[in-house]
């Protein structure tokens, strides 16, 4: 059961009730002991799609072909896998923002950095060609306070790689508008896999390729710049996963919407990965994967940081970042 009812209009805030979060990086497994290890490529998908793609008992890992194909589209080439120096790739995810003359920059989630002070060398990165990358600088959003329940709207970090990255396609366009509500998101990452009836399970996590899934934004909140420490800072996008024979409340009114074939939720290890939508015929990056409500099963919700209000902070670190409304 959701911890709130989806808002009926953009800007409606979700009730701040106690909610069982799943944090989408490796620390969740260490603290709670309940999530599958974040070893491989992620996304929780529909049972029906999984079966159509060849998933079955004994071959749980085989049902993700459509979601791998979606993630392999060229506009998502800049999505990177993260690992601690133990080498468990898929512990978190991030997105290449572009290069300056001598460096590359990567956008990810702040909550994956556990060391104090935060250490840019806590993770190695890897691109789709298998090249390993070691960051040399890290910026955590100055208003992030490690509270995912109230401050997921500031759950952002930027890494610097001490050389340019090539062969990742065109640098992404970052969205600066406010029309995400009711739109379809496509989110990409390297985290753990699962299906809606089961949630995450290591039986599904055998492959190493990134995966992607989709969902309709049915929760939206603007950034509350002056929120008290015990109040929500807002600035989130939420998507829910309905059963194949059901539906979720249509954010734009009318009958509930059934899920699309590629619908899904985030898995642990997807933290920091990008969420995209199409705007004006172009793919634009609108969110960063943050956390979730429930156990990553049917009826649960995944949450994303809205990128739009943070364009000035991103520019202050990497002036070459590309933006669009």
N, C-alpha and C positions, 0 to 999 in steps of 0.2 A: 504494500500500500504506500502511496506517495505521502510525503510529509506535508503536503500542501495541495490545494486544488490549483490547477494551472490558471493563471490570470486571464480575465476575460478581455483585457485590453492592454496595449503596450504601456509600459511604465508601471503596471500594477506590481506591487511587491509581494513576494511569497512570505507566508507566515514563518517566523523563526521558531519552529517547534523542534524539540530534540529529534535528530534523524541519524540513522546508521549510515555514516559515510564510508565509502571505500576510496582510499587515497590511491591514486593511479601510478604510484611508483613503488620501488622496492621496499620502502620503510613500512608499508602496510603489512606485508607478509611477516616482517620481523616483529612488529608490535602486536598484531592481532593473531598471527599464526593461522589464519583462516583462508588466505588467498593462495592460489597456485603460484609457484615461483614465476617471476616475470622473465621467462627465458627466451621467448621467441616472438612471433608476430601476432598482432592483437586484433581485437574486435569481438563483441558478442553479437551473434547474428540470429536470424529466424530459423527455427527448426526445419521448416518446410524448405527453405532455400538450401540449407545444409544438406538435407537428404537429396534434393534435386542435383546437387553438385557432387554427389558420391559419398557423403558422410553416412556412416552406419556403425553399429557396435563393432569394435575391433579395428575400425578405420576412421576413428573420430577426427583425425587430422586431415582427412581427405575432402572435406566438404566446403572449402573456402575459396575455390577457384574464381568465382565471380567477383569476390571481394579483393582478391589479389590482383585481378585484371583491372579493376577500378583504380586501385592504388598505383598501378604501373603506368597510368596515363601520364604524358609528359609534363603536365602542369604541376605534378606532385613529385618531380624528380629531386627537389631540394629538401625533402623530408629525411632526417638523419636519425640513426639509432644511437643510443647512449649505453655505456657500460662502465661500471667501476673497474678498477684495475684487476679484479678477479676474472673479468672477461665474460660476464654473463650479458651478452648483447640483448637489447630489448628491455632494459631496466627503466628507460625513459625515452622520450623522443624530442625532436626539435626541428626547426625550419630555418634553412639558410635564407638570410635577408638580402645578401648581395656583398659586394667587395668594394673597398676603397683601394688606394694605390698599392697598399702592402698587406692588407688584412681582409679576412672574411668575418661576417657577423651572423650569429645564430640566435633566434628567438625561442625561448622555452619557458617552463613554469618555474617559479621561485621555490616552491615547496620541496622540490627534489633535492635541494642543497641543505644537508643536515649539519654540516660542520659549522663551527662558530670560531672565528669569522668564516663566512662562506669561502670555499676554496675552488678556484676555476679548474684545478687538476683533479677534483673529486671524480669526474667522469672523463673517459675517452669518448670520442664520437666516431661514427663510421658512415660513409656515404654508400650509395647504391652500387658502386663499383668495388666495395670492400676496402677502400682506403681509410686508414685510421688517422684521426685528427686529434691533436692535443691543444685545447684552449689555453691561452695565457692570461686572459683577463675575464672578469665576471662583474656584471652590474645587476644588483637586485633592486627591484622597484623600491624607492625610499619609504613608501607607505605600506609595504607588506610587513605584517607582524606575526606570521606563522599561524594565523587563525583561519583555517579553511572554511569554517562555518560562517564567519562574518566578513572575511576579507578576501574571498576568492576573486573579487573584482580587481585586486592588485597583485594577483599571483603571477607575476611576470619577471623574467630574467633575460639578460642578453649576454652572450658569450662572444669573445673575440678569438679568432684563429690567427696565428702570426704569419699567415700567408694567404694568398688568394685561392679560392676554390673555383675550379673550372668543370665543365661537362655536367652542370646541374640545370641547364636550360636557362630560361629567363627568370630574373629575380621576381618575387611575387609582388603583386599590388596589394597594399594594405588598405582596408576599408576605413573611411572616416565618416560615413553616414550613420543613420539611425533607423534603417528599415529592415533589420534582421527578423523582426517578429513575423511569424507565419511563413518564413521562407525555408527552403530545404537546405540543410547543411550537409556537406560531405567532409567527414573527418578521417584523418589518416594517422597511423602510428605503428609502432613495433611492439606493442604490449601483448599480454596473454590473450588467448582465444577462449571461446565458449559459445554455447547456444542458449537461447532464451529460457528453455525449461530447466536448464542445469546451472547456468552461470559459468564462471571460469573453472577450468579443470585442465591439469597438465596433459591429459590424454589428447586434447585438441591442439596442443602447442608443439608441433613437431617441425614445422617449416620455418625458414629464416626470412622470408620475404615480408615486406610491409603489407598491411591490409587497410581497407577503407570501408566505411559504411555510411549510411545516410539517416537523417531524421529531420522532422519538422520542428522549428523553434516554437515551443508552446509555453515558454516562460521567458520573460525579458525584463530587465530592470536597468535604468540609467545609473550613472555613477553618482553616489552621494558623497560629494567632496568633503563635507563637514560632519559626517556621521560620528557620533560618539563611539568610544571604543567598544561598548557593549551593544551597539546597533549595527545592522547590516550596512556595508558600504555599497551594496548594489553592484551594478555593472556586470551582470551575468547573462548568459544564454542557457536555456535548458531544453533538452529533448527527452521524450519518454518513448519506451518501446511497448507497443501493443501486440497482443497475439494476432496471428494471421486471420482468425475469424472474428476479431474484435475491431477496435479502433480507439483512437485517442480524440479528445475534444478538439474540434477544428478551431484553431486560433482566430480564423477569419470569419467564424460563424457557420451555421448550417450543420449538416449531419457529421458525425464523427468520421475522421479519415482513417481508412485501413492503412496498414503499413505498406510501404513499397517493398519490392522484392529484395532490395539491398539495405533494408532498415537494420539498425543495430544500436548497440551501446558501446561505450569505451571499456577497455580492459585495463587491468593494472599494468603499468609499463607504457601506456599511451600518454601519460602525463607530459605536457609540454608540446605535444604534437599539434598540428594546425587544423582548424575548421574553416571550410571554404563555402562560399555560395556564388552563384552567378548573378552578376549585376551589369546591365547594359551589354549583354553578350560576352562578358569577360569573367574569368574566374578571379575572385578577390578573397583575400584572407581576412576573416572576420573574427576569429576566436582562437584561443589557446586552451587545450584540454586541461582541466583542473582536477575535478573529483566527481563523485557520484553518490546517489542515495540508494540504499538497499544493497543487494548482493549481486548486482549486474544480471538481473533476470527480467522476465516479462513484468511490466508495470513499474519498473524502476526508472530512474532519471539520471542522465549524465549532464554535468555542468561545465561550462566554458567561460573563460574570461573574455569579455568584449574588448577587442583591440582598439576600436574607434576612438575612445576618449584619451588614449595614451599616446597619440601620435607625436605630441610635443616632446614627451620623455624619450621616445624611440629616436626621434630626430636629433635630440641633444647628444646621443651616444653615437649614432650612425647617420650623419646628415644625408647620406646617399640612399636611404630607404625610399622606396617608391610608394606613393599614396594615391588614392582615388576615392571619389564619392560613389 
